Amino acid sequence: MSATTRPPVPVPIPLSEIEAARERISDLAIRTPLVRFHFEGAPGEIYLKLENLQPIGSFKLRGAGNAIRSVRTEDLRDGVFTASAGNMAQGVAWCASRLSLPSSVVVPDHAPKTKLAAIERLGMKVVKVSFDEWWKVIETHEVSGLSGLFIHPVAAPAVMAGNGTIGLEILDDLPDVDAVVIPYGGGGLTSGIASVLRQKKPDTKVFACEVETAAPLAASLKAGRPVEVEYTASFVDGIGGKGVLPEMWPIVSALVDGSIVVGLSDIAKALRLVLERNRVLAEGAGASSVAAALSGKAGSGKIVCVVSGGNIDLEKLAGVVGMG
């Protein structure tokens, strides 16, 4: 029998819950730096929120830590499990290992080797399935054969509240920010950060960003309802899906000003520029926000790009660097 973290979700996530999450995870997740992006051709002042510097190389530590620390001890008796392409699994495994809890993850068959190796180093059991089977877990919140507390990588309110702590830090460091660009996977990161901005600085523009090979949010915003799109796997493995999760649609659609869709070549260029100019290693998803900002579609003021992670296979990195 498995527990779940799926209570009703308010829109937006209350600021009090995000502030409580900041205290709850203060010894787990680091307060990541906000640095200026050194590129003379940028349309505005671009800043990088470096979540790739978290101990697991991704922002996912925030949401996973808050979700695990928000529940009763008895709910953790049988361990924890999640569904993830790699980064959320590392976040859950990192926190579980510190509590000596067993942990498992369902991963899609295209999950990158770097992320799988990190998951296994943390002692997590890996269950590999097809992308369609994995996406079904994301949609239904149900997994057969695994027991314990299921931590949804996107839709759990505690996960979104943990992610929202990034928004608090952005406003602490850059109170006059004009726009924030956030890589869009399932919407948990976007919703958490946007919840802070809408309540503390509502005039700030909030843009999701997606890769052209899997951009369901842009299509859904255009249609005015959740729609499915064709999904094509690429080196940008941390974002993108077949559709917008129905439970996330009312939250995300109420919080964002739009979704900026960027091409693979644009993301590859942004990844190379960030590596060359700032000596920062971003994975494809993490570089997508920079690509979106460089397009000019996020405006020309002070723009924060959330570099969501830096976990990329070395072989993929070599290929991306050579794409120029």
ABEGO torsion letter per residue (X at the ends): XBBBBABBBBOBBBAAAAAAAAAAAAAABBBBBBBBBBBAABABBBBBBBAAABAAGBAAAAAAAAAAAABBAAAAAAEBBBBBAGAAAAAAAAAAAAAGBBBBBBBBAABBAAAAAAAAAAGBBBBBBBAAAAAAAAAAGBBBGBBEBBBBAAABAAAAAAAAAAAAAAAAABAABABBBBBBBAGAAAAAAAAAAAAABAABBBBBBBBAABBAAAAAAAAGBBBBBBBBBBABAABEBABBBAAAAAAAAAABAEBBBBBAAAAAAAAAAAAAAAGBBBBAAAAAAAAAAAAGAAEABBBBBBBABABBBAAAAAAAAAAX
